[in-house]
């Protein structure tokens, strides 16, 4: 009888430990800044989502996501807000509330939801990095042009950590890259990655034939990703990668 009781007690401990471990993986987000033009949500100790708004003819007023990766008193931003006004708010928040330096901003492709607010970063002497493809396409489109280019991948220092930026192949655009912050297992997928139940969205510059295979490569490269931020809509985990792969399969 004692052995059965002891077994049940141990089983209870294991079950509790497993549940606790699973709960600790859940993102507990909270809004830390909100205005008419910008919202900032803390997703983990060192990762924030910034949301700005883009008025479009086809999809109305669209929420556009970006990511802030932080370590110590340094940050790196993925994608600018959509305009200079909301970029100014973001820069002010990081300087005055997070008390951090912005080492760099990384537009993940050439559309306005990634670099529409770039001039404000340039005004504040914050360097910008993007792929050479993004620089080329931005020039052709008459858009804001980032300062520094890279071929297919780049790593940048933030505090004592690194963030990694990589081009895997075409999808939403010919130049879409993703960012990864290993410390928090946070993947910024940008517009290459869709929120759950999203439609295919704007396809004017897309390569739908390669899109699924490109996301497969991202999934293989970052199997430990816990926080996944799409270009628009709700964040999640690796299920966003799986959903995007299915959405564009057999196109």
Secondary structure, DSSP 8 states (H G I E B T S, - for coil): -HHHHHHHHHHHHHHHHHHHHHHHTS---EEEEE-SS-EEEE-SSSEEEEEEEEEETTTEEEEEEEEEEEETTEEEEES--SSHHHHHHHHHHHHHTS--EEEEEE-SSSSHHHHTTHHHHHHTT--BEEEHHHHHHHHHHT----SEEESSEEEEEETTEEEEEEE---SSSSS-EEEEEGGGTEEEEETTS--TT------TT--HHHHHHHHHHHHHHTTT--EEEESSS--BSTHHHHHHHHHTTT-
